[in-house]
Amino acid sequence: MKNNLLQRFLCKTEDTGRFIVQSKITGIIYFVEPIDNGKPDKLWGDLDPATKKITGDYGNSRRGAVKKEESLILKENGFKNISIFRGSPLGEIDRRDHEYELLNNP
C-alpha cells in the first residue's frame, strides 16, 4: 500500500463514505468505499407540488460516496480481492469472514 494512501483514504469521510473494518473473527482489514453510481443530483429537499421536482440544496453537499473514477481501492494502490457489490458492506464482510474461516479451519 502506498505511503500516504491511508491518510488520503480517511480524509473527509463524511463526504466520501470511506471506512475501514478489522474483522474480530479473522483479523482481516477491509477497506470500504461506497461508489456513487449516478444518483440524482438532489437527494434531499422540498418537493414542489406543481413541478414534482426537489428544491433546496440542504443535505446534498455530503453524498457519502465517491465517483468510480475517484476510487482509491485499486490494484495499483496495493489492494487485493477488489469487488463491487450491492447491499450492506458489513453483511459482505461477514459473508467473506465465514467463507475464509471455513476454508482455513476444515
C-alpha positions as CSV (number, residue, x, y, z in Angstrom):
1,M,0.0,0.0,0.0
2,K,1.3,3.4,-0.9
3,N,2.6,5.6,2.0
4,N,0.0,8.3,2.1
5,L,-2.9,6.2,1.0
6,L,-4.2,5.5,4.5
7,Q,-4.3,9.2,5.2
8,R,-6.0,10.0,1.9
9,F,-8.5,7.2,2.4
10,L,-9.6,8.5,5.8
11,C,-9.7,12.2,4.7
12,K,-13.2,13.8,4.6
13,T,-15.0,10.5,5.3
14,E,-18.3,12.4,5.8
15,D,-18.1,13.3,2.1
16,T,-16.6,10.0,0.7
17,G,-18.3,7.5,3.0
18,R,-15.0,5.5,3.2
19,F,-14.3,3.5,6.3
20,I,-12.1,0.6,7.5
21,V,-13.2,-2.5,9.4
22,Q,-11.0,-5.1,11.0
23,S,-12.6,-8.4,11.5
24,K,-12.7,-9.8,15.0
25,I,-13.0,-13.3,13.5
26,T,-10.2,-13.4,11.0
27,G,-8.2,-10.2,11.7
28,I,-8.5,-9.2,8.0
29,I,-8.7,-5.5,7.4
30,Y,-11.4,-4.4,5.0
31,F,-11.4,-1.0,3.2
32,V,-14.9,0.1,2.2
33,E,-15.6,2.7,-0.3
34,P,-19.2,3.4,-1.4
35,I,-19.4,4.2,-5.1
36,D,-21.9,6.7,-6.5
37,N,-23.5,5.1,-9.5
38,G,-25.4,8.1,-10.8
39,K,-27.8,9.0,-8.0
40,P,-29.9,12.1,-8.7
41,D,-28.2,15.5,-8.1
42,K,-30.6,16.4,-5.4
43,L,-31.3,13.7,-2.8
44,W,-32.9,15.9,-0.2
45,G,-35.1,19.0,-0.2
46,D,-38.7,20.1,-0.6
47,L,-40.9,18.6,-3.2
48,D,-42.5,21.3,-5.3
49,P,-46.1,20.1,-5.8
50,A,-46.5,21.9,-9.1
51,T,-43.4,20.7,-10.8
52,K,-42.8,17.5,-8.8
53,K,-39.1,18.4,-8.6
54,I,-37.0,18.7,-5.4
55,T,-35.9,22.2,-4.5
56,G,-33.4,23.4,-1.9
57,D,-29.9,22.1,-1.5
58,Y,-29.6,21.2,2.2
59,G,-28.4,17.7,2.7
60,N,-26.9,17.4,-0.8
61,S,-23.4,18.6,0.0
62,R,-22.4,15.3,1.8
63,R,-23.1,12.4,-0.5
64,G,-21.2,9.7,1.4
65,A,-19.9,8.1,-1.7
66,V,-17.3,8.7,-4.4
67,K,-17.5,8.5,-8.2
68,K,-16.0,5.3,-9.7
69,E,-13.1,7.3,-11.2
70,E,-12.2,8.8,-7.8
71,S,-11.8,5.3,-6.2
72,L,-8.7,4.7,-4.2
73,I,-9.3,0.9,-4.0
74,L,-7.2,-0.1,-6.9
75,K,-4.6,-2.8,-7.6
76,E,-2.1,0.0,-8.3
77,N,-2.5,1.1,-4.7
78,G,-1.8,-2.4,-3.4
79,F,-5.4,-3.7,-2.9
80,K,-6.3,-7.4,-3.5
81,N,-9.7,-9.1,-3.8
82,I,-11.4,-6.0,-5.0
83,S,-15.1,-6.3,-5.8
84,I,-18.2,-4.1,-6.3
85,F,-21.5,-5.4,-4.9
86,R,-24.9,-4.2,-3.9
87,G,-26.1,-4.3,-0.3
88,S,-24.6,-3.9,3.1
89,P,-20.8,-3.8,3.2
90,L,-20.9,-5.2,6.7
91,G,-23.0,-8.1,5.5
92,E,-20.5,-8.8,2.8
93,I,-17.6,-8.6,5.3
94,D,-19.5,-11.1,7.5
95,R,-20.0,-13.4,4.5
96,R,-16.4,-13.2,3.5
97,D,-15.2,-13.9,7.0
98,H,-17.3,-17.0,7.3
99,E,-16.1,-18.2,3.9
100,Y,-12.4,-17.6,4.9
101,E,-13.0,-19.3,8.2
102,L,-14.4,-22.4,6.5
103,L,-11.5,-22.6,4.0
104,N,-8.9,-22.3,6.7
105,N,-10.5,-24.4,9.5
106,P,-11.8,-27.6,7.9
